[in-house]
Amino acid sequence: MADSPQAPSAADGTAATISPAKEDHFLQLVLRLTVDPATAASPHCQVYFLKRYAEELTNEGRPLKLARADLETILIKRIQDAFKEGTPNVFRFLADCFHRANDEVYSKGLPAAARPALVQELQRQFVDYAVLFLSCPELFELDDPIPYAMIEEQLTQFVEMGCPLSFFTRMIDTLVLQGAETGEDFLGRWFTPVIKSLCDKLDLHSMTEYKSAPFNAFKFLSGQKALARLMSEPALLLPTFPRRFPVTKPGLFYQEHSLLGRLLAQTLLDGPTLKNGRQESLSMKYFAGNQALTAQYLQATVQTLRHDQQSHQEVFLQIVKNLCRAGADCRHRVVRWYGQILSSNELRAKMSHMLRMTQQQAAESLDPMHSMLLKVQGQTSYGFTLNAFWSLLGLTEPIKMDKLADLCYFFGLRAGDPVAREALGDLLKDAKLGNAASVSRAETFGGAHGVLKAETKFPTEVFWLTLKAIRVLFNPCMAEFTRILQKFQAVHDQGTSPTSPEYRFLVAEILSWRTVVLHPKFCALYWHVVHLGLSWLLRAVYCFNLDGSARPEEETLLAKQQNRVAALVMQSCPPPLQVERQRAARTASTGSQSPSCHAAGNASEEITTPPQFAALPSALVEDLFTSIRRMLELQSVYLSVRSTQGFEQPPVAAMDAELVAAACIAVMTASDFFRNVHLRCDGACKTLYFMFLTDGVRGRLESIPVVQEHLVRALTEVFIASERGSYYDRINFRIPIVDLFQKLLVLDDYKAALHRLGSSSPEKFIHMIHLLLNDVSTLVDQAMSALTEIRKRQLEGRDHDDPPPQASAATAESAVAEAAAGSSAIGASSSGTEEEEDEEEEDAGASLEGNAQLRRETWSRLEATTRDLCSLGFNACSLLSLYAKECGAYIIRSSSILPQAVTTLDCCLDHLVGPQCLQLKVNNMESYNFQPKNWLMKVLESYVYLLQADPEGGDQLVAEILKDGRYFQKETVNKAYRIAKREGLMSVKLLEKFQELVKRLSEGKEEDFEIDFDAFPAEYLDPIMADVMTDPVKLPTSNNIMDRKHIERHLMSDPSDPFNRMPLTKEELIPLPYLRQEIMDFIATQQKAKAT
């Protein structure tokens, strides 16, 4: 471009066809100018009188008419006058002229043939002069020095007022072109200050800021790629962070000073970011007034605020998408900005996890020091965190199920990629789902196929960001909301007045949180991401081979089912790769006498999962399940106030219950894929348990085919797998499993599934029963010990949290004597005797030497432990009763399980009604979840169900009970029958069957043959249990010989040789029929000798 736009020649053919009068009239209309004093003097004149130009024409003796040939002079003089007078805005004047020139109302007086060319020429000149005003302002002789600040202000006003798109687009394109020709960055020179000025004008504490001129100006500017690239410059998007402390992260700084941070900062939860002098947060503004407690006001306000929130997010997302479309560098900076926000909140995610583990309930955001802590740690405020998470959900919304194959599984392995490093942060260091060999194979696969070096697509980047955001943004926020609710409940329970400042503040906070987290759009977007994540995960499990190639059968099934991934789980559970591997292992086991030794040496080197799956961080799966449980907890919050806020939708309305349940079941059963028992039990199983507990979800779950078909097997497998955890983990893992079994096994579909499991996998069923019996025995013993300790402290007057006093023996005896007149634990005191009273005194004295662990517990902790143990023990006994009822035949047929079941039931009976039952007489039994009558009922029902399942009419069960020399006593069984009859614990039919069992036990002999173990050769005795072997087998890994029932029971708890800890399975045991015959012959000889 020259110093000024070239004016058209007078000899121009077009000009020659237009008369001066028509040209003057047309330019007056377009420019809204006149040089005729008479026209200007008219009272109805609405055009500007260009006085200086009129004088110039008069002095030159030219007619007072506007001509295109003088357009340059006209525009310069008009711009000079506008600049001096302050109006109109120069850019607005040129833009209006640009559009009026194309208006047929103004150009209709021109010849039709000449009109298009003339209009285009004028429009070009208006754009050129706008560009010239920025690139060469000295041409306009505005002032000396050139008033750059005023030009910047006019440009900012022009953008804020709303620019005509066509004019602005041509102006920007021309400015960029001129900059490329001259080597000067005119665009950055003028628009960087404009962007900064608009950014400073944003109000961070207004829910309607998205309607403001600066906000909409950003939306408009971002639509121009050149300006979007300018808005994405590091100085605006990632400004230099002045780190005040070594531990400070840039999150809060970017929230308050970066372009995207200021655009996203508007939130109801703005209290921690209020500046000095601003006392009222938005939450208090909207929800702290007296009218806020009325349903009508609340409904109107919440709906209005939710509309504002959604509109704000939509405008923000449009700006972000425009920035990402401006180029790869711009997109990467946006990703890096999100990565910085996420990494700044990683510490909060870790602390939230610790608070959950330690059960601390203090709400962080309610702490007066919270604002200072945010500045020191650099975390974003909770309101901004929710906004950031919502925006990521919105960016993920365009990803559909049929595009899941386009999302890269190997993004978490791109440690050498700076974008991936900043986006994922600590997630890159997390353990992967695959074992070492599988992960190594994944890295090799990714390198060979170029996916570790190739340019990543934006859907992949934003999808991984969102998955991480669930961990560091959503889960901590939901945990904080839960703590605020608990704080409010505590304040409410204390009787705090609703008009008190604390109460009003908590109400305002809760309603502000609810406005966001119960927003229907927010919940729908959340479930969309969860569904994507779970489907993507299941595709990695089902749709790839170990070499990374696709499995065509599964892909075909998905296509037929329209990407309904639950169909894969329905078809094969566990996954096909695991089934094939187990089949191969069984084949190898039958072909080799002892494959365990070989397997033990190579297990760590074996590739067990596809590279797509092995490359995924294990934390992603756990975080997904945690977030689902958080959302299910939110459903309870919704239901608690649904009656007064019916305008809300339930937060689980958009949940695909089939997909979530299928994912949980797949994780629970795919032990080769999900090796972490915590993930399978505390993640997937617990999530499924929460779904069954949640109103509005359980009804849907129970009728889902994949749940009906595979849930019982899945629960059985995780119950068995939980044995690998520590004792306390094992108990916690099994709580939801036991409760789920109790809820399910009353339904016919799940009873049928249990029978199918017993028929198809009897070893799993027996293993499950074995572990359940172990739990019952352990929990009963511990519960009774805890109750004994409770009673002892109650007798001594130490039922409080003070340090236990050193009581003298006389004091203890006196306390015991005073309590001797109490009632029996299950109502047996009405038939007690003086001998029982004496036994009670002796038992209480003996209990003073109880468990050392329990003696060290504080009173409150002891009470909590006792409640848990009693509840767990009773639930385990109830489940055992259900199993005995539905599948008692399997227990009766198992030579290893039947003795264990009998011993366990005898133990329970001995504790509840045996000689020491009076130790359980604690005050307020119900407060400790101790319901001895119900407990006794479950034990007696188990006896009856096993009796009914005995194919020999009960002979096996009776014989096994009579063999139990540790717990079985005829007096105890008779007493249990009397109590059951008196208290009506059982139905008439069951009571009659139990009476029959009691009668047969009373008539039976406890031992038909007194075994003299000294007379038996050592090789006939089990080396561990020291009893006579009835079915000797050889252990191939150590060459030792054991009784089958003992070694099989051991292998159910620990699949290893008890002598050398080498891996061992039941299938590898070697029968010894000749030794079994020798033992039987020897016993027959001994019996014959004793008989004579």
Secondary structure as GFF3:
##gff-version 3
##sequence-region A 1 1092
A	DSSP	alpha_helix	13	16	.	.	.	ID=ss1
A	DSSP	alpha_helix	20	31	.	.	.	ID=ss2
A	DSSP	beta_strand	33	34	.	.	.	ID=ss3
A	DSSP	alpha_helix	37	41	.	.	.	ID=ss4
A	DSSP	beta_strand	48	49	.	.	.	ID=ss5
A	DSSP	alpha_helix	51	59	.	.	.	ID=ss6
A	DSSP	three_ten_helix	68	70	.	.	.	ID=ss7
A	DSSP	alpha_helix	71	85	.	.	.	ID=ss8
A	DSSP	alpha_helix	90	101	.	.	.	ID=ss9
A	DSSP	alpha_helix	104	107	.	.	.	ID=ss10
A	DSSP	alpha_helix	115	135	.	.	.	ID=ss11
A	DSSP	three_ten_helix	137	140	.	.	.	ID=ss12
A	DSSP	alpha_helix	148	161	.	.	.	ID=ss13
A	DSSP	alpha_helix	165	182	.	.	.	ID=ss14
A	DSSP	alpha_helix	186	201	.	.	.	ID=ss15
A	DSSP	three_ten_helix	209	211	.	.	.	ID=ss16
A	DSSP	alpha_helix	213	222	.	.	.	ID=ss17
A	DSSP	alpha_helix	225	231	.	.	.	ID=ss18
A	DSSP	alpha_helix	234	237	.	.	.	ID=ss19
A	DSSP	alpha_helix	251	257	.	.	.	ID=ss20
A	DSSP	alpha_helix	259	264	.	.	.	ID=ss21
A	DSSP	three_ten_helix	271	273	.	.	.	ID=ss22
A	DSSP	alpha_helix	282	287	.	.	.	ID=ss23
A	DSSP	three_ten_helix	290	293	.	.	.	ID=ss24
A	DSSP	alpha_helix	295	325	.	.	.	ID=ss25
A	DSSP	alpha_helix	328	344	.	.	.	ID=ss26
A	DSSP	alpha_helix	346	358	.	.	.	ID=ss27
A	DSSP	three_ten_helix	364	366	.	.	.	ID=ss28
A	DSSP	alpha_helix	370	377	.	.	.	ID=ss29
A	DSSP	alpha_helix	382	396	.	.	.	ID=ss30
A	DSSP	three_ten_helix	401	406	.	.	.	ID=ss31
A	DSSP	three_ten_helix	411	413	.	.	.	ID=ss32
A	DSSP	alpha_helix	418	424	.	.	.	ID=ss33
A	DSSP	three_ten_helix	425	429	.	.	.	ID=ss34
A	DSSP	alpha_helix	436	448	.	.	.	ID=ss35
A	DSSP	alpha_helix	458	469	.	.	.	ID=ss36
A	DSSP	pi_helix	470	474	.	.	.	ID=ss37
A	DSSP	alpha_helix	475	493	.	.	.	ID=ss38
A	DSSP	alpha_helix	501	517	.	.	.	ID=ss39
A	DSSP	alpha_helix	520	542	.	.	.	ID=ss40
A	DSSP	alpha_helix	552	560	.	.	.	ID=ss41
A	DSSP	alpha_helix	566	571	.	.	.	ID=ss42
A	DSSP	alpha_helix	576	591	.	.	.	ID=ss43
A	DSSP	alpha_helix	596	602	.	.	.	ID=ss44
A	DSSP	three_ten_helix	603	605	.	.	.	ID=ss45
A	DSSP	alpha_helix	611	614	.	.	.	ID=ss46
A	DSSP	alpha_helix	618	640	.	.	.	ID=ss47
A	DSSP	alpha_helix	657	669	.	.	.	ID=ss48
A	DSSP	alpha_helix	677	678	.	.	.	ID=ss49
A	DSSP	pi_helix	679	685	.	.	.	ID=ss50
A	DSSP	alpha_helix	686	693	.	.	.	ID=ss51
A	DSSP	alpha_helix	698	702	.	.	.	ID=ss52
A	DSSP	alpha_helix	705	721	.	.	.	ID=ss53
A	DSSP	three_ten_helix	722	724	.	.	.	ID=ss54
A	DSSP	alpha_helix	727	744	.	.	.	ID=ss55
A	DSSP	alpha_helix	748	760	.	.	.	ID=ss56
A	DSSP	alpha_helix	762	796	.	.	.	ID=ss57
A	DSSP	alpha_helix	809	818	.	.	.	ID=ss58
A	DSSP	three_ten_helix	828	831	.	.	.	ID=ss59
A	DSSP	alpha_helix	834	847	.	.	.	ID=ss60
A	DSSP	alpha_helix	852	856	.	.	.	ID=ss61
A	DSSP	alpha_helix	859	893	.	.	.	ID=ss62
A	DSSP	alpha_helix	897	913	.	.	.	ID=ss63
A	DSSP	three_ten_helix	917	920	.	.	.	ID=ss64
A	DSSP	three_ten_helix	925	928	.	.	.	ID=ss65
A	DSSP	alpha_helix	932	949	.	.	.	ID=ss66
A	DSSP	alpha_helix	955	963	.	.	.	ID=ss67
A	DSSP	alpha_helix	970	983	.	.	.	ID=ss68
A	DSSP	alpha_helix	988	1003	.	.	.	ID=ss69
A	DSSP	three_ten_helix	1013	1015	.	.	.	ID=ss70
A	DSSP	three_ten_helix	1018	1020	.	.	.	ID=ss71
A	DSSP	beta_strand	1032	1034	.	.	.	ID=ss72
A	DSSP	beta_strand	1041	1043	.	.	.	ID=ss73
A	DSSP	alpha_helix	1044	1053	.	.	.	ID=ss74
A	DSSP	three_ten_helix	1066	1068	.	.	.	ID=ss75
A	DSSP	beta_strand	1070	1071	.	.	.	ID=ss76
A	DSSP	alpha_helix	1073	1091	.	.	.	ID=ss77
###
